[in-house]
Amino acid sequence: MKKIITILFVCALFIKLTADDPDISHDTAQPDKVHFRVFTDLGDEYELVSYFFTSNQKKYYKSLDENRKKRYLEAFWSAQDTNPTTEKNEFLEEIKIRIAYCNDHFTHFYPGWTTDRGRVYIRHGEPYEILNETTGMNTKYARKDYQIWKYRIAEYLTYIFIDLQQHGDYRMIYSNGDDSEGSWADWHMYLGEDFDEGQLY
């Protein structure tokens, strides 16, 4: 009997709390709720999710307190779940695989997932084609290695990354087809007068 009374008291207390605070939902209070997340650090988690956010979503996120920020990020991952009938979030699992790849292949001064190439790889996956090139004649700087990434299946996107310091830290200087990325105004000066723009198509 005591056990039943205790359970009823806890239920009544929970109902009161959720009634007093409309931002506390039944879902967030469930102890067995699956929380979708990649990083324990909130700043890292936001940096990752911001790769997919619009400018309005970023602005809204910054207006939230810490608790709501956590729930907003979890809600984002939940919304991307390609098969909500399973306990596993397939989209999130794919992102974790991409992060591991980026850290293995793009890490130099910073973790690979935070680099320009890492950001693009996490958002779009493996490119359809990668061209490894070296800058030509009359460039802004000495000869540098650069890569052209092309996506041509689900989307039509093109990026150029250049290794300005020759340390493997490639920076994006050109993008086409991606509204969330930009190009340097003088990007072509880094590649040389003999750069064949036909490679971008």
Summary of the structure (lengths in Angstrom):
residues: 201
radius of gyration: 23.0
end to end distance: 75.0
largest distance: 87.3
contacts: 501
relative contact order: 0.08
helix: 45%
strand: 12%
